[in-house]
Amino acid sequence: SISNNISYLLGVSSILKRDYKLQFNLTNTENYEFIVINYTNKQQNVIFKFLDVATDKEIRVKKYSINPNGCCLCDTAFDHIGNFRLVISSNLVMARPFVFRYGVKKNFFDVFHG
């Protein structure tokens, strides 16, 4: 928000850690990148957990610290065969990422909210 040429961050965080579950399953036949934005005025820690759909076991965990009004970029640059899903843990209220999806051979590109 901007008022009298001064910008204000309107995001909020909680004292409770929250899990945001991406609304679709990921596949190894496509590449993904995720951007989470910190709209708060405090540094926030964010954990990306990639879980196998069939076994629900962790495949990979990536941790980031995001400055106020900053963002982090997380990719799926790891080997996994089959479908998997993403759970984002943080104190941010609604840590819904921007998702960049593209084919392994980069023959298509898609951008959307998770």
N, C-alpha and C positions, 0 to 999 in steps of 0.2 A: 504494500500500500504506500502511496506517496501523498503527503500533505505538506503544503508550503515548501516544496522542494526538499523535503526530508523523507527518506524511505523508512518504512517500518516493516519488520518481519511479523507475519500474522500466524505463523505455525505454532503449534503447541506440542509439548511433550508430557509424558505421564511419569509418575514415580514407579509405575508398574511396567515391566517388560511385556511387550505385545508381540505376537506372531502374526505376520501377514502371509497368507498362503496364496501363491500365484493361482489364478483361476483356470489354468490349463496345464496339461502335462507337456514336458519338453521331450524332444527326441534327438538321438545322436545323428540323424540325417540332416539336421539343420544346426546352424550356429546362432548363439544368442549373446546379447550384451544388455545389461540392466543398469539404469541410472536411477539412483535414489537421491532426492534433494532434501537438504536440511533447511527447512523454512523457519527454524527457531533461532533464538539469539544465544544458544548454548551449544557447545560441541556435543555431538551425538555419536555413539558407537552403534554400528550396524553389523549384524552377522547374517551371512548368506549360507543357508544349509541346503545342499543338493541331496535329495533322497531318491533311492531306487523305488519305482512305483510298485514292482512286484514284491519286494522284500521289506520295504520301508526302512532299509539301512542307509546310514549316511555314506555318500560317495565322496563328498568334498565339503569342507567348511572354509569360508573366506571371511576375514574380519577386517572392518574398515572403521576409521575414525573420521567423521565429517565435520569440518569447521562450520560455524554459523553462516547461513546463506551460501553454503558450498554444496558440492555433490560428490558422489563416488561412482565409478564405473566398474562393474564386475562382469566378467565374461565366463563362458563355459569352455575355456581352453584346457580341457582334460579329456582323457579317454574313458568312455563308458559305452557299453553296448546295451541298447534297449532304451526304454522310456524312463524319465526321471522327473522329479518335481522340485520346486523351489519354495523354501520357507524363509522369510526375512524376519529376524528378531531385532527389536530395538525398543527404545522408549518413545519413539515418534508415534504420534497418533496418526494412523493410516500411512504406513510406509509403502505406499503403492508405487511401484517403479514404472519408468518408461522402459518399454521393451523394444529392442532392435533385433529383428529376426532376419536371417538371410541364409540362402542355400549354401551347402558346403562348397559348391562350385561357383557361388556368388551369382547365380542366374536369376535371383529375385531378391527383393528387399522390402521389409515391412516394418512399420513403426506403430506402436499402440501402447495403451496403459495396460498393466498386468491386472 
